[in-house]
Amino acid sequence: MDSRQLEYFVAVAEELSFTRAAQRLFTVQSTVSAAIRSLENDLKTTLFDRSTRRVVLSAAGQALLPEAKAALEALDRARAAVEEASSGLRGNVRIGTLARLSLVDLADLLGAFHRKYPLVEVQVATSPTGSSGLADDLRHGRLDVALLGLARPELSGLDVRDIATVPFVALVPAAHRLAGRDGVRLEDLADERFVDMPPGFGNRKQVDQAFDAIGRPRRIQVEIPELTTVPEYVRAGLGVAVLPDVQLDAEPGVHKLRITDVTLTWTLSVVTADRRPSRAVAALLDLIGDSIRTERQYF
């Protein structure tokens, strides 16, 4: 048994697909299949139950998975410790984030991190399914750190550090019947068409749940993946919106109203998998923590 076999095993176990595992590992499927067969021969057991339609972990595979992950993480820490002692901190940090996230100056934050640790490779990605997709990527080992906004019950099994909490506000076109008000109830908006983000985004989930709670499910007219562009569609008269007030710029032709009948807030969090982070990930978390505790330079 060697570390490459374990790496291939973990990839197949998390993806439940030899094809997707090969893509994730930047190799060909035959190489992955050969490595799994070799590992099964070494262990004298079957790790996956295979069929033409699906791949699932066997009982032995389920037992091996947490141990294989722990072994790979221990090897990574040992390698990083030796490299850090000889030439400075090295490693790789995979970060997931929401598009155009105005609460965090992520570019400046990562720039400062790069200047301090130039040998650490930083990769940044978004998810087409928003915060839910980022949380799933963390659980499956595809990300090390994510900036996301989900309610705590949806982040079970993950380590969560809150950065900021902001209220939701309603946006209506300037000519709308509610535009002259200072505040509005959800009930007042229930019959409207809405502009919102796609399912899977944390703020969309919260607002859907709030309207469901009053027995008035919403009608979504327009779905767009970037929160900061929602006001443009509201201004065009395509619907109203209920969004976190994340430094939304004053958009001509759009009125912003307080939500008065419920307390509805959105929290941005830094989230990691609930396991010991690598030295590089720990260094990034320390920089984020220092920034929050002091002048909040990047937040």
C-alpha positions in Angstrom: 0.0 0.0 0.0 1.4 3.4 -0.9 0.2 7.0 -0.7 -0.8 7.2 -4.4 -3.1 4.2 -4.1 -4.7 5.8 -1.0 -5.1 9.1 -2.9 -6.8 7.4 -5.8 -9.0 5.4 -3.4 -10.2 8.5 -1.6 -10.9 10.3 -4.9 -13.1 7.4 -6.2 -14.8 7.1 -2.8 -15.7 10.7 -2.7 -16.8 11.0 -6.4 -18.3 7.5 -6.6 -17.1 7.5 -10.1 -13.8 6.3 -11.7 -14.3 8.8 -14.5 -14.8 11.8 -12.2 -11.9 10.6 -9.9 -9.6 10.5 -12.9 -10.6 14.0 -14.0 -10.0 15.3 -10.4 -6.6 13.7 -10.3 -5.7 14.8 -13.9 -5.0 11.3 -15.1 -6.8 8.6 -17.1 -9.4 6.2 -15.9 -7.3 3.1 -16.6 -4.6 4.4 -14.2 -7.1 4.9 -11.5 -8.7 1.5 -12.0 -5.3 -0.2 -12.0 -4.4 1.5 -8.7 -7.6 0.5 -7.0 -7.2 -3.1 -8.2 -3.7 -3.2 -6.9 -4.8 -1.8 -3.5 -7.6 -4.4 -3.3 -5.0 -7.1 -4.1 -2.7 -5.8 -1.3 -5.6 -5.7 1.2 -7.1 -9.0 -0.1 -10.6 -7.5 -0.1 -13.1 -5.6 -2.4 -13.3 -1.9 -1.7 -16.0 -1.0 -4.1 -19.1 -2.7 -5.3 -19.2 -2.0 -9.1 -21.9 -2.3 -11.6 -22.4 -0.8 -15.1 -24.6 1.9 -13.6 -22.9 2.9 -10.3 -20.0 2.5 -7.9 -20.5 2.3 -4.1 -18.2 1.6 -1.2 -18.2 -1.9 0.2 -18.2 -2.4 4.0 -14.4 -2.7 3.8 -14.2 0.5 1.8 -16.3 2.4 4.3 -13.9 1.2 7.0 -10.8 2.3 5.1 -12.0 5.7 4.0 -11.5 7.7 7.2 -8.2 6.0 7.9 -7.0 6.7 4.4 -7.9 10.3 4.7 -6.1 10.6 8.1 -3.0 8.9 6.6 -2.9 11.3 3.6 -3.3 14.3 5.9 -0.6 13.1 8.2 1.8 12.6 5.2 0.9 16.1 4.0 1.7 17.6 7.4 4.9 15.8 7.7 6.0 16.9 4.2 5.0 20.5 4.9 6.9 20.5 8.3 10.1 19.4 6.6 9.7 21.8 3.7 8.9 24.7 6.0 12.0 24.0 8.1 14.2 24.1 5.0 12.7 26.8 2.8 9.6 28.3 4.3 5.9 27.4 4.4 4.8 25.5 1.3 1.5 23.8 0.4 -1.7 24.4 -1.5 -4.9 26.1 -0.3 -8.1 25.6 -2.3 -10.6 28.4 -1.5 -14.2 28.6 -2.5 -16.1 31.8 -2.5 -19.3 33.5 -3.7 -19.1 35.7 -6.8 -18.6 39.5 -6.3 -18.6 39.2 -2.5 -18.6 42.8 -1.3 -18.3 42.1 2.4 -14.7 40.8 1.9 -11.8 42.2 0.0 -10.7 38.7 -0.9 -8.2 39.9 -3.6 -6.3 42.1 -1.1 -6.5 39.4 1.6 -5.0 36.7 -0.6 -2.5 39.2 -1.9 -1.3 39.8 1.6 -1.2 36.1 2.2 0.9 35.5 -0.9 3.4 38.2 0.1 3.8 36.6 3.5 3.9 33.0 2.1 5.0 33.1 -1.5 5.6 29.4 -1.8 2.0 28.5 -0.9 -0.1 27.9 -4.0 -3.6 29.5 -3.8 -6.5 28.4 -5.9 -9.9 30.2 -5.9 -13.1 28.8 -7.2 -16.9 29.5 -7.1 -19.8 27.1 -7.2 -22.7 27.3 -9.6 -24.9 26.1 -6.7 -23.7 28.8 -4.3 -23.1 28.2 -0.6 -24.7 24.7 -0.7 -22.3 23.7 -3.4 -19.3 25.1 -1.5 -20.3 23.3 1.7 -20.6 20.0 -0.3 -17.1 20.6 -1.8 -15.7 21.0 1.7 -17.3 17.8 2.9 -16.0 15.9 -0.1 -12.4 17.3 0.2 -12.6 19.4 -3.0 -12.0 22.6 -1.0 -9.9 23.5 2.1 -11.7 26.8 3.0 -14.9 28.5 1.9 -16.5 31.9 2.4 -20.3 31.2 2.4 -23.6 32.1 3.9 -25.7 29.2 5.2 -27.6 28.7 8.4 -25.8 26.7 11.1 -28.0 23.6 10.9 -26.9 23.2 7.2 -23.2 23.3 8.2 -23.1 20.3 10.5 -19.8 18.4 10.4 -17.9 21.6 9.4 -15.9 24.1 11.4 -17.5 27.5 11.2 -16.2 31.0 12.0 -18.6 33.9 11.5 -17.3 37.1 9.8 -20.3 39.4 9.6 -24.1 39.4 9.9 -26.3 41.8 7.9 -30.1 42.3 7.8 -32.2 41.5 4.7 -33.9 44.4 2.9 -36.6 44.6 0.3 -35.9 46.2 -3.1 -38.7 47.6 -5.2 -38.8 49.7 -8.4 -39.2 53.4 -8.0 -42.7 53.4 -9.5 -43.9 50.5 -7.2 -46.9 51.0 -4.9 -44.7 50.4 -1.9 -41.8 52.6 -2.9 -42.8 55.5 -0.7 -42.6 53.5 2.5 -39.8 53.2 5.0 -40.5 49.5 5.8 -42.5 46.6 4.5 -43.9 43.3 5.8 -43.2 40.0 4.0 -47.0 39.7 3.7 -47.1 42.9 1.6 -44.7 41.3 -0.9 -46.2 37.9 -1.1 -48.2 38.4 -4.3 -45.3 40.0 -6.1 -43.0 38.5 -8.8 -39.4 38.1 -7.4 -35.9 38.5 -8.7 -33.5 36.2 -6.8 -30.6 33.9 -6.9 -30.8 30.2 -7.9 -31.7 27.4 -5.4 -28.7 26.4 -3.4 -27.7 29.9 -2.5 -28.0 30.5 1.2 -29.9 33.8 1.0 -32.4 32.3 -1.4 -33.0 29.4 1.0 -33.6 31.8 3.9 -36.1 34.0 2.1 -37.9 30.9 0.7 -38.2 29.5 4.2 -39.5 32.9 5.6 -42.3 33.1 3.0 -43.1 29.4 3.5 -43.4 30.1 7.2 -46.2 32.6 6.7 -47.9 30.3 4.3 -47.1 32.4 1.2 -44.6 30.6 -1.1 -43.0 33.0 -3.6 -43.1 33.2 -7.4 -39.6 33.6 -8.8 -39.6 35.5 -12.1 -35.9 35.9 -12.6 -32.9 33.9 -11.3 -29.4 35.3 -11.6 -26.2 34.0 -9.9 -24.7 37.4 -8.8 -26.4 39.2 -5.9 -25.0 42.6 -6.8 -26.8 42.5 -10.2 -30.2 41.8 -8.8 -31.0 45.6 -8.4 -30.7 46.1 -12.1 -33.5 43.6 -12.8 -35.6 45.2 -10.1 -35.1 48.6 -11.6 -36.2 47.2 -15.0 -39.6 46.3 -13.4 -39.1 42.5 -13.6 -39.9 41.9 -10.0 -39.0 42.8 -6.4 -36.3 41.3 -4.3 -35.4 40.5 -0.7 -31.7 40.4 -0.2 -28.9 40.7 2.4 -27.9 44.4 2.7 -24.3 43.7 1.6 -23.2 47.2 0.8 -25.8 47.3 -2.1 -25.1 50.5 -4.0 -27.9 53.0 -4.4 -29.3 52.0 -7.7 -31.3 54.8 -9.5 -34.9 53.7 -9.9 -34.7 51.3 -6.9 -36.0 51.8 -3.4 -34.6 49.9 -0.4 -37.1 49.1 2.4 -36.6 47.6 5.9 -38.3 44.3 6.7 -40.5 45.1 9.7 -42.4 41.9 10.6 -39.6 39.4 11.0 -36.0 39.4 12.0 -34.2 38.1 8.9 -30.4 38.2 8.8 -27.7 36.7 6.7 -24.3 35.6 8.1 -21.1 35.3 6.1 -18.8 32.6 7.5 -15.3 31.2 6.9 -15.8 27.4 6.9 -13.4 24.5 6.9 -13.8 20.7 7.1 -13.9 19.5 10.7 -10.4 18.1 10.7 -7.0 19.3 11.5 -6.0 21.8 8.8 -2.7 21.8 6.9 -0.1 24.3 8.0 -0.9 26.5 4.9 -4.6 26.5 5.6 -4.0 27.2 9.3 -1.8 30.2 8.3 -4.6 31.6 6.1 -7.2 31.2 8.9 -4.8 33.0 11.3 -4.6 35.9 8.9 -8.4 36.0 8.6 -8.7 35.8 12.4 -6.2 38.6 13.0 -8.0 40.9 10.5 -11.3 40.3 12.2 -9.9 40.9 15.7 -8.1 44.1 14.8 -9.0 46.6 12.2 -11.0 44.3 10.0 -8.8 45.5 7.1 -10.3 43.1 4.6 -13.8 42.9 5.9 
